Amino acid sequence: MVQPPAQGSQDRCDEIRRLCAAWRDATGAGSAGGGLVITPHIEQNFRLRNNGIEMSSLSHTELRAVAVGLTTVLLLPGMTTVIDEDHLLFWSWCGELLAGPHWTYFGKDKREDFELRELLSLAVHATLSSRAVTGDRGPLLTMNVHLRELAAYGPSQLLTYLSFPVLEGILKKECRQYVDHAGTVLNPFQVPGRTGGNHVQYVTASSGAGRKTECRSLRDLLWLLHEKVASPGLKDDLDTIGEHIRDSFATPTEGGFGVLYRWRNSSAHGSESLETVGGTVLSVALVIAIHALASEYENVRSLLVSLIERNLSAWQQGQPRPTSSFYPP
């Protein structure tokens, strides 16, 4: 189950991208208005787990490639979501990295970081709980009626409502030079207008006469990250995901960031049913957080591999799984 990191990182990144693109081509997922055809042959040949891609063995660069690649084979034209075991493995591995026992991404002495970590944990558990209702339903039927209804019908809906604040919280964390966790502007910046007109000006409260001193717009936070904060590698990853979202779901006046903004508003106001977008929104947040782990990733990965091996041995001997455990799903 748990493997050491593989050699040939660039080769594996190229292979990850090739497999995801091949799955889209083989299923017809990339053709507008086309039908989606998923066969056992396609799943066996093009899913990452069936081609030796083990999450716990990935380098930081390879995990980035997985994060982007899996996002492009998750939410498809027609708002169809195809959640595969690859996605569950990826989400659970990110849960271990970001919110497991050896987490480093969130500050341990900041209340807002603690709360964001808890929110991320809930979102990941929501993604993984979908597996619990697709197999043997016997245990499900014996649960408390309220827990049973939540387990049977809630994971996708819960994830949609959890994933947007997770993304917004991570954006504010990464853009903390410009906005605090409440969205108050700390340093001035501007973003393009939503209809291609004048730029939106964000300024500090001391100089904010007639202009915005708070930023709570998901679209504007994404622009701020992309233009002012993101590394070239993160920009590239956001561009790839943004292009996939734009090509599949955007109106003529929207980009990928604009689509996410529209989904956010629709879910917040109950004007549109968006049960299928939660996994994509969560994955965007995870891509951003993964980039921030570059310097400590290998050390955390090594610690987690040892921990997971001990846990697997304990589970095989009948001991209960730790409540803080995410991986494997």
HELIX and SHEET records of a PDB file:
HELIX    1   1 SER A    9  THR A   27  1                                  19    
HELIX    2   2 PRO A   40  PHE A   46  1                                   7    
HELIX    3   3 LEU A   48  ASN A   51  5                                   4    
HELIX    4   4 MET A   55  SER A   57  5                                   3    
HELIX    5   5 HIS A   60  THR A   71  1                                  12    
HELIX    6   6 GLU A   85  ALA A   99  1                                  15    
HELIX    7   7 ARG A  111  SER A  129  1                                  19    
HELIX    8   8 SER A  130  VAL A  133  5                                   4    
HELIX    9   9 GLY A  138  LEU A  141  1                                   4    
HELIX   10  10 VAL A  145  TYR A  153  1                                   9    
HELIX   11  11 PRO A  155  GLU A  174  1                                  20    
HELIX   12  12 ALA A  205  SER A  207  5                                   3    
HELIX   13  13 LEU A  218  LEU A  224  1                                   7    
HELIX   14  14 LEU A  225  VAL A  229  3                                   5    
HELIX   15  15 PRO A  232  PHE A  249  1                                  18    
HELIX   16  16 GLY A  256  HIS A  269  1                                  14    
HELIX   17  17 GLY A  278  ALA A  292  1                                  15    
HELIX   18  18 TYR A  297  GLN A  316  1                                  20    
SHEET    1   A 2 LEU A  75  LEU A  76  0                                        
SHEET    2   A 2 THR A  80  THR A  81 -1                                        
SHEET    1   B 2 PHE A 189  VAL A 191  0                                        
SHEET    2   B 2 VAL A 200  TYR A 202 -1                                        
END                                                                             
